[in-house]
Amino acid sequence: MSRAALVVIDVQESFRQRPIWAYGSNPDLVGQVQRLVSAARERGDLVVWVLHSEPGTGGLFDPARGFVRLIDGLAPGEGEPTLVKTAHNAFTTTNLQQVLTLAGIADVTVCGIRTEQCVETTARVGADLGYRMTFVTDATLTFPIPHRDLPETATVAEILADPRTLGNEEIVTRTEYALAGRFATIRTVDEVTGATLAGTRG
């Protein structure tokens, strides 16, 4: 029985509909995720797909809008579950822990959108639940974060022009510092896809 899982978080069309999408940190996100998925399948690891949903909001994450689906180029394989969450982490509002427990999973690798939000939060919760977490930074994506005092109506141009905006590189660096040695092992796609044993990823 498989002892490792890859959890792909929120790589969905909702984000591509946002104007800030063009300023994402990782233009090759889909390709990097595809590499992780292919390697996981070759090893016989479990692949779990997670989507974020905000029903009834009328926004881009409202399933009624049709964007709560995987970005083109990604698709679950046979027997690979797709879970829909309404919280930031992939555990609280889904049966992810049950899925992992039934499959005998101890090692969990995470990737997806956003680096410091849903992917990081999932890594933290997973670690607290006792899983050995691996965070593949170059298979995650984030966007510049506006300062808390900037109006919610600010345009992308205004966000980017504001000197208080937190840039992608700084977000990624801060996330890795927060996780490493505490909640997860930080690895690259090359490192993970080059591994032959699940135990080398923990």
N, C-alpha and C positions, 0 to 999 in steps of 0.2 A: 504494500500500500504506500502511496506517495506520502512523503514527509515534508514536502515543500509546496508553496503556492506563490503564484504571482497575482497580485491584485492591481488591476488597472482602473484608476479612479478618474471619473468625470472627463474623459477625453471625448467630449460631446459637442454636437453642433451648436448648442446654446452659446458657447464662448466665441465661436467663429462669427456669430451675428453681432458681436459687440464691436464698436469702432476701434477700441483699444487693441483688438486682435493683431493688427499689423505691427504692434510694438511689443509683442510677446518675446520672451527671453530665449525661446528655442524653436526656430523655424522648422527644424527637422524632427519635431516631437513625434509625429506619426511614424516616421521611419525608425526612430529609436525604439518606440513601443513595439513596432512590428518585430524588430530584432529580439527583444526580450520575450515576446510571445512565442516566436518560432523556437527559440532555445528552450523555453519552458516545456513546450510540447514535445520536443525531441527527447528531453529528459524524463518525460512522463509526469511532470509536475502539474498540479491543478492550476488552471487559469480562471480567475474570477473577474468579471466585468462589473463595474459600479457606475451608475448614473445618478446625477443629482436632479431632484424634482421639487418644484414649489407649486403644487396644485392650487388653482383658484386665484393666483396672483396676477395673471394676465401678462406676466413678464416672459423673458426668454427661457426661463426654466419651468414655465407652466407647460405641462405635457399637452395641453390643448393647442399650443402654438406649433407643435410638431418638431421642435428642435431638441427634445430630450431623447436623443439617439446618438449612437457612435458616429464619429467623424468618418467620412468616406475613406476607405482603405483599411478599416478595422472591422472585424466581425467575429463573433464568438464561434468557436468550433463545436463539434458535437460533444454534448455533455458538459460544456462550460457554462456555468450559471451567470445570469445577468441580474444583479440586485439593484433596486432603486432606493436611494436614501433621501431623507429630508433634513438631515443634520450634517454638520461639517465632516465628522469622521464617518468611516464606512461601517462602523459597528453598531452604534446606538440605535438606529432606526431600521436596521435590517437583521437578517438571521445569519450574517457573515460568520459569527463565532460558531454557530451550530454547524454551518457548512464545513468550516475548517476542522472542527472537532470530529465530525463524522468521517472526514477523510484522513484523520490521523496526522494533521499538519502541526508542525512545531516551528518551521522556518517560513517566514512571510516576507516577500519582496514587494515593495510598493513603488508605483510610478503614476504619472498623470498630471492633472491640473487641479488646483494651483499649488506650486511648490510649498509655500509657507502656510497654506490654508488647509485644504482638505487632505492633501497628501501628508503633510507634516502632522496634522492632528490624528490621522489614522495611525501613523507610526507611533505616536506617543501613547494612544489608547492601546494599540496592539502590544506594545512593550509592557504596559501596566497589566495586561491580561496574561502575560507570561510568554508571549511569542518572541522568538528571536527575529528581530526586524532588520531588514536591509532596505536602505533608501537609495534609489538610483537617481541621483540628481540630474544627470544629463538625459534622463527620460521623463523629466518633469518640465513644466512651463509655468511662468508667472508673468505678471504685468506690473508696470510702475504703480506704486500705491500713493494716492494723493494724501496730503496732510489732513488731519482730522478737522481742521478749521475751514478747509476748502468746501464751498457749497456742493451739494450733491448734483446740482445742475451744471457743474463745471464741464467744459468741453475737453476733449482729448488734448487739444492744443494748449488749453489753460493748465491742465494737469502737467503736461510735459514742460511747460515754461516756468512752473512754480519751483523755485530753488529748494523748497521744503519737500518736494516729492521724493519718495524713496525709489531709487532705480533698481532695475532687475539684478544687476551684479551684486549690489549690496544686500538685496533680499535673499539671494541664493547663499551668499557667504554667511549671513546671520543664521539662516536655517540650518546649514551644515554645522555651525558652531553649537547651536542649541541642541541638535540631535546627537552628534557624535559623542560616544562614550557614556551617554545617558539613556537614550531611547533606541538608537539604531546604529548599525554599521553603514558608513557612507561608501558606496561603490559606484563605478562607472558601468555603462552598458558593455564596454569591451571586457571589463573584469567579470561581469556576470555571465556573459555569453561564452566566455572562455573557460568558465568553471565546468568541471565534469561531475562534481559531487555536490549535492545540496549542502552538506556540512561545511564546505569551504566558503559559503556565502554568509554564515551567521556571524 
